[in-house]
Amino acid sequence: MSLYTLKSTDTLSFIRPPAGLIMEECTKVGLLAWMGGTTREDVIKRIANDHVAFVAYLNNMPAAFGWMARGKAMIGELAHELILPIGNRYLWNFRTMETFRGLGIYPTLLQYIINYEREKADRFWIIHAPENRSSLKGIQKAGFHYVGKLYNNEGFATIERTHLSESSRSLLAEMDITISYEEPASCWNCSSPYLKNRKPACCCAASQNECVGSQLLSLAS
C-alpha cells in the first residue's frame, strides 16, 4: 500500500461534480452500516471514537461514503494503530456503490471532506491498496501527494525513504511509522501476515513486476 498526504493550506484543483451530487456529514447508523457492509454496533463504535462519516448522494440516492478519524485509527492490513498528531486527520474506508462508479464522485467527496475540516486540521493522510488503481486516480485528482510505500517489516509499520517521508519524519514517528532505507515490500497481499482476504497468487504478477518481500509460501502454511 502507499501513503499520501495533503496540507490544509494546499490549493485544491477544481473538480466539476456530477450534476445532482450532494455531500454531507452523516450520522445515520443504519445507512452507514448498510453501505459499508458492517454492523450498527461497529458504526456506533466508530462515531464514539471521534470518527466522522460522510455520504455523497446522487439525485437523492446514496452513492458513496467515507470516514475521517481525528484521534486514532487502525490500519487492519498492518495491525497498526495510528495515533494521529494534533491537527492531523486520517481518511479511510471509502467506497463508491457499484452503480455510481466512474462518475468522479470519490475525488469530489475527498475534497469536500478536506474543505469541511481544513479550518480545524493541519494535514490529512490517506492510503490506497496497490491493486486499486481507480482509488489511486481519485486520491491524486483530489490533490494528495505521495509519501511512500507503507508495509509491514517484522511486525512494524514501515515506510520507504522518499523526500516527503523524510520531511514528514517527526509526524510519522508520532504515528509509530519507521522510515527504512531498504527496498520496500511491493504489496501487502504478499508481505503482511495480518491480511484477512489474501489472494493466493502474487498480486504483482498481473503488472509483471517483481514482488519484493513476498512471504506467500510461509503465510500460507
C-alpha positions as CSV (number, residue, x, y, z in Angstrom):
1,M,0.0,0.0,0.0
2,S,1.0,3.6,-0.4
3,L,0.7,6.6,1.9
4,Y,-0.4,10.0,0.7
5,T,-0.8,13.4,2.4
6,L,-2.1,16.8,1.9
7,K,-1.7,20.0,3.9
8,S,-4.8,22.0,4.8
9,T,-3.1,25.1,3.2
10,D,-2.6,23.3,-0.2
11,T,-4.6,24.8,-3.1
12,L,-7.1,22.2,-4.5
13,S,-7.6,21.9,-8.2
14,F,-11.2,22.4,-9.3
15,I,-13.2,19.2,-9.8
16,R,-16.6,19.6,-11.5
17,P,-19.0,17.5,-9.5
18,P,-21.6,15.3,-11.3
19,A,-25.0,17.1,-11.7
20,G,-27.2,16.2,-8.8
21,L,-24.4,15.4,-6.3
22,I,-24.9,16.4,-2.6
23,M,-22.5,15.6,0.2
24,E,-22.9,15.9,3.9
25,E,-21.7,14.6,7.3
26,C,-23.8,11.6,8.2
27,T,-24.8,10.0,11.5
28,K,-27.5,7.7,10.1
29,V,-26.3,4.5,11.7
30,G,-28.5,2.1,9.6
31,L,-27.5,3.7,6.3
32,L,-23.8,3.7,7.1
33,A,-23.9,0.0,8.2
34,W,-25.8,-0.9,5.0
35,M,-23.4,1.0,2.7
36,G,-20.3,-0.3,4.5
37,G,-21.4,-3.9,4.8
38,T,-20.8,-3.8,8.6
39,T,-22.9,-3.8,11.8
40,R,-24.7,-1.0,13.5
41,E,-22.5,-1.7,16.6
42,D,-19.4,-1.1,14.5
43,V,-20.7,2.2,13.2
44,I,-21.7,3.4,16.7
45,K,-18.2,2.5,18.0
46,R,-16.6,4.5,15.2
47,I,-18.7,7.6,16.0
48,A,-18.0,7.2,19.7
49,N,-14.2,7.2,18.9
50,D,-14.5,10.6,17.1
51,H,-14.6,9.2,13.6
52,V,-16.8,11.2,11.3
53,A,-18.7,9.7,8.3
54,F,-19.6,11.5,5.1
55,V,-22.1,10.4,2.4
56,A,-22.5,11.6,-1.2
57,Y,-26.0,11.4,-2.7
58,L,-26.5,11.5,-6.4
59,N,-30.1,12.5,-7.3
60,N,-31.0,11.7,-3.7
61,M,-29.6,8.2,-3.9
62,P,-26.7,7.2,-1.5
63,A,-23.8,6.9,-3.9
64,A,-20.6,6.9,-1.9
65,F,-19.3,7.2,1.7
66,G,-16.0,7.6,3.6
67,W,-14.7,8.1,7.1
68,M,-12.4,10.6,8.8
69,A,-10.5,9.9,12.0
70,R,-9.5,12.7,14.3
71,G,-7.7,10.9,17.1
72,K,-6.6,7.4,16.3
73,A,-7.4,4.7,13.7
74,M,-6.4,1.1,12.9
75,I,-4.7,0.0,9.6
76,G,-6.0,-3.6,9.8
77,E,-3.8,-4.8,7.0
78,L,-0.7,-3.9,9.1
79,A,-2.3,-4.5,12.5
80,H,-1.1,-1.0,13.2
81,E,-2.9,1.6,15.3
82,L,-2.3,5.2,14.2
83,I,-2.2,7.8,17.0
84,L,-2.7,10.9,15.0
85,P,-0.7,14.0,15.9
86,I,-2.7,17.0,16.9
87,G,-4.3,18.7,13.9
88,N,-3.9,15.6,11.7
89,R,-6.7,13.6,10.1
90,Y,-6.8,10.2,8.6
91,L,-9.3,9.4,5.8
92,W,-10.3,5.8,5.4
93,N,-12.9,3.2,4.4
94,F,-14.2,4.9,1.3
95,R,-16.5,3.2,-1.1
96,T,-18.5,4.2,-4.2
97,M,-21.5,2.0,-4.7
98,E,-21.2,0.0,-7.9
99,T,-23.9,1.7,-9.8
100,F,-22.2,5.1,-9.4
101,R,-18.6,4.3,-10.2
102,G,-16.7,6.1,-12.9
103,L,-18.5,9.4,-12.3
104,G,-15.8,11.2,-10.4
105,I,-17.6,11.1,-7.0
106,Y,-14.7,9.8,-5.0
107,P,-12.2,12.7,-5.5
108,T,-15.1,15.1,-5.2
109,L,-16.0,13.6,-1.8
110,L,-12.4,13.7,-0.7
111,Q,-12.2,17.5,-1.5
112,Y,-15.5,18.1,0.3
113,I,-14.1,16.5,3.5
114,I,-10.9,18.5,3.2
115,N,-12.8,21.8,2.8
116,Y,-15.2,20.7,5.6
117,E,-12.3,20.2,8.1
118,R,-9.5,22.4,6.9
119,E,-10.0,25.2,9.4
120,K,-9.6,22.7,12.2
121,A,-6.9,20.5,10.7
122,D,-3.3,21.0,9.6
123,R,-2.8,17.9,7.5
124,F,-4.7,14.9,6.0
125,W,-3.4,11.4,5.4
126,I,-4.8,8.6,3.2
127,I,-3.6,5.2,2.0
128,H,-4.5,3.0,-1.0
129,A,-4.0,-0.6,-2.0
130,P,-1.7,-1.1,-5.0
131,E,-4.2,-3.1,-6.9
132,N,-6.9,-0.4,-6.6
133,R,-5.9,1.8,-9.5
134,S,-9.2,3.7,-9.6
135,S,-8.7,4.7,-5.9
136,L,-5.2,5.9,-6.7
137,K,-6.5,8.1,-9.5
138,G,-9.1,9.6,-7.2
139,I,-6.5,10.4,-4.5
140,Q,-4.2,12.1,-6.9
141,K,-7.0,14.0,-8.6
142,A,-8.1,15.3,-5.2
143,G,-4.6,16.8,-4.7
144,F,-2.8,14.3,-2.3
145,H,1.0,13.9,-2.6
146,Y,2.8,10.5,-2.5
147,V,4.7,9.9,0.7
148,G,6.0,6.4,0.2
149,K,5.2,2.7,0.2
150,L,3.8,1.6,3.6
151,Y,4.4,-2.1,4.6
152,N,4.9,-4.5,7.4
153,N,8.6,-5.2,8.4
154,E,8.9,-7.8,11.0
155,G,5.8,-6.6,12.8
156,F,6.5,-2.9,12.5
157,A,4.8,-0.3,10.2
158,T,7.5,0.8,7.9
159,I,7.6,3.3,5.0
160,E,10.2,3.7,2.3
161,R,12.6,6.7,2.3
162,T,11.5,9.4,0.0
163,H,11.8,13.2,0.0
164,L,8.4,13.6,1.5
165,S,8.7,10.9,4.1
166,E,12.0,12.5,5.3
167,S,10.4,15.9,5.6
168,S,7.5,14.3,7.5
169,R,9.8,12.3,9.7
170,S,8.6,13.8,13.0
171,L,4.9,13.3,12.2
172,L,5.5,9.7,11.0
173,A,7.4,9.0,14.2
174,E,4.4,10.2,16.2
175,M,2.3,7.7,14.3
176,D,4.9,5.0,15.1
177,I,5.8,4.6,11.4
178,T,9.5,3.9,10.8
179,I,11.4,5.2,7.7
180,S,13.5,2.4,6.1
181,Y,16.5,2.8,3.7
182,E,16.0,-0.7,2.4
183,E,13.9,-1.6,-0.7
184,P,10.3,-1.7,0.4
185,A,8.0,-4.7,0.1
186,S,5.9,-4.4,-3.0
187,C,2.5,-5.1,-1.6
188,W,0.6,-6.0,1.5
189,N,-1.0,-9.1,-0.1
190,C,2.3,-10.9,-0.3
191,S,4.1,-9.4,2.8
192,S,1.6,-8.6,5.6
193,P,0.7,-11.5,8.0
194,Y,-2.4,-9.6,9.1
195,L,-4.3,-9.5,5.8
196,K,-7.7,-11.2,6.1
197,N,-8.6,-11.6,2.4
198,R,-5.4,-12.7,0.9
199,K,-5.1,-13.6,-2.8
200,P,-3.5,-17.0,-3.4
201,A,-1.3,-15.7,-6.3
202,C,1.2,-12.9,-6.2
203,C,-0.6,-9.6,-6.7
204,C,2.4,-8.2,-8.7
205,A,2.1,-10.8,-11.4
206,A,-0.6,-9.0,-13.3
207,S,1.6,-6.0,-13.8
208,Q,4.7,-8.2,-14.5
209,N,6.6,-6.6,-11.6
210,E,9.0,-8.4,-9.3
211,C,7.4,-8.9,-5.9
212,V,9.8,-7.7,-3.2
213,G,9.4,-9.1,0.3
214,S,7.0,-11.8,-0.7
215,Q,6.1,-14.2,2.1
216,L,3.2,-16.0,0.4
217,L,4.6,-19.5,1.0
218,S,5.3,-19.0,4.7
219,L,2.0,-17.1,5.2
220,A,0.0,-19.9,3.5
221,S,1.5,-22.6,5.8
